Amino acid sequence: MAETHEDTPKETVHKEEEEEDQSFEELGVDARLLRALIKKRIEKPTPIQRVAIPLILEGKDVVARAKTGSGKTLAYLLPLLQKLFTANSDRKKLAPNAFVLVPTRELSQQVYAEVKSLVELCRVQLKVVQLNSNMLANDLRAALAGPPDILISTPACVAKCLSCGVLQAASINASLETLVLDEADLLLSYGYENDIKALTPHVPRSCQCLLMSATSSADVDKLKKLILHNPFILTLPEVGNHKDEVIPKNVQQFWISCPASDKLLYILAVLKLGLVQKKVLIFTNTIDMSFRLKLFLEKFGIRSAVLNPELPQNSRLHILEEFNAGLFDYLIATDLSQSKEKDEVPKESIVGSRKSRKHAKIKLDSEFGVVRGIDFKNVYTVINFEMPQSVAGYVHRIGRTGRAYNSGASVSLVSTDEMDTLEEIRSFVGDDENKGTNSIAEFPLLTKNAVESLRYRAEDVAKSVTRIAVRESRAQDLRNEILNSEKLKAHFETNPKDLDLLKHDKILSKNAPPPHLRDVPEYLLDKPTKEAREMVKLARDAMGNNNRRKGSKRKLRKEGDPLKAIYATASSKRPHKARKTGGSDSLNSSDRHKHKKNKGI
Ligand SMILES: Nc1ncnc2c1ncn2[C@@H]1O[C@H](COP(=O)(O)OP(=O)(O)OP(=O)(O)O)[C@@H](O)[C@H]1O
């Protein structure tokens, strides 16, 4: 390890404002990487990059804790690549010189894509491989022949390579120069402890070890003790066990109180009336709920894709790529860390046959994870259609927006049953009615009238999305994706840019959505809703197509986010008190009534 003496670790807490103007060049980043960063339009280092890059370049072991979306990946990749660019080419190489271990395949794919693009932009000859534990021993052996410079994988896969002799312990000991454990706070909870323990005895003492994490936890401490020797511990001030420490400041958080039975109606109102900014990532706690929501929304002309662990890996990766490339605006992701479905799903969801339902089970992909670490691009709004069951779950879900210098918003739909969770989260973020602190505010743009104007249509359509319809479309989607998966694999190996070959936001309903539900007639909307919709639209235009346009980020930083101003104006007109029941604009279930005049819609 880089620092082998056993004295007390050097813990450094850095202030975000410190040396804010330092450039990548001033941090000592290589000219080839600087050019690559310019091409990627990455202008200046984030706080964690400012502090971690020089230390890693010096060869120190580092534990870096920084909030979600703060740029931890480049914080270790830039110095790692630089080290490999400048390494002596005559040195011994019996195994990869660098291992990057991550908890999920999605993350492994994401890191791989980032490394590949940097290497290509730098025009340097480095071989990078990404392996997963589903691969056959022969494929693993072929991929490791050479051997490559960098291996990106999960700990389970490395353990498999060791146990089947594809990687030799002695070769690792002779060649490994850098070991990165990314999303370290998650590795143990994903059950990789034994896999990591199988590797650590073979990690040479000269190997530089880096541990990246969004939160500090007992698991991180355990890993630290297992692998690192007297590391530099970098803690950005906003990281730790408290509110500002883990939730990016550029994410505005809202909640809406609504009965569980009205959730479809409320999300319809929020999306259909254009009250939130796109792209939108919606979280559910079960796969069935994600299909119910998809079927429901598509009747109103809102097309979405679903992402869950029962889909084949190629499909999941392709869905993420399409969403990141902006091919569709709504993605419904199932966060099974919150659910009983975690371990298994009935096989009926694949075969759809009654006969096989009782016994057959398929295993969900245990290396799947959409909440942690995945870098969804340009997501402005995260919606908790169902609340996560823990504060950590909440933090990581909303961390999918507001990444790097972007801004974002989260909206949680909270039923009476979920109020305790909300209270727990609010107390974690330091909200206190008595002190007037209110980081999670009631969503100010949705009025009671707006919700009620859609009630008749929504309830009618919700009834048509039966359990059987949900089951059938889930099975249909899975069948399609299994068929597509092989095609995708073959096709994208040769045409990596051909993203829209298979669109994932296809309509699943048997009957085409009725045209009259696509648009909300103007006469149904009250004045505040029309104003709110117009303001969100104007803000979108002002923001330059949802944070996407070149130069818009800098402009936004300077002028402020127009959506924040809108939410603030609207909020200031409404009371912010969190109540156990009731919600925005006095949307109490008690005084909710059907609009008779809607019957004719
Ligand atoms: N210096 C920078 N300037 C602008 N954007 C950046 C910078 N560094 C990284 N990014 C972008 O910020 C986004 C988030 O980065 P990254 O995925 O590394 O965050 P993270 O800290 O690993 O988050 P998480 O804990 O959720 O995994 C990525 O899209 C990345 O390209």
The ligand as a Gaussian input file, in Angstrom:
#p B3LYP/6-31G(d) Opt

LIG

0 1
 N      -15.705000      18.454000     -12.887000
 C      -16.896000      18.179000     -13.376000
 N      -17.628000      19.136000     -13.975000
 C      -18.849000      18.858000     -14.485000
 N      -19.401000      17.624000     -14.481000
 C      -18.709000      16.639000     -13.893000
 C      -17.426000      16.855000     -13.322000
 N      -16.976000      15.679000     -12.823000
 C      -17.928000      14.767000     -13.065000
 N      -18.972000      15.329000     -13.707000
 C      -20.210000      14.686000     -14.118000
 O      -21.025000      14.585000     -12.950000
 C      -21.844000      13.440000     -13.008000
 C      -21.747000      12.685000     -11.679000
 O      -20.445000      12.161000     -11.503000
 P      -20.197000      10.741000     -10.783000
 O      -21.080000       9.667000     -11.361000
 O      -18.754000      10.502000     -10.767000
 O      -20.712000      11.080000      -9.322000
 P      -20.533000      10.240000      -7.988000
 O      -19.937000      11.138000      -6.991000
 O      -19.812000       8.958000      -8.284000
 O      -22.046000       9.958000      -7.587000
 P      -22.710000       8.663000      -6.848000
 O      -22.265000       8.693000      -5.419000
 O      -24.161000       8.861000      -7.006000
 O      -22.180000       7.477000      -7.572000
 C      -21.347000      12.640000     -14.224000
 O      -22.253000      12.875000     -15.296000
 C      -20.016000      13.246000     -14.557000
 O      -19.709000      13.168000     -15.941000

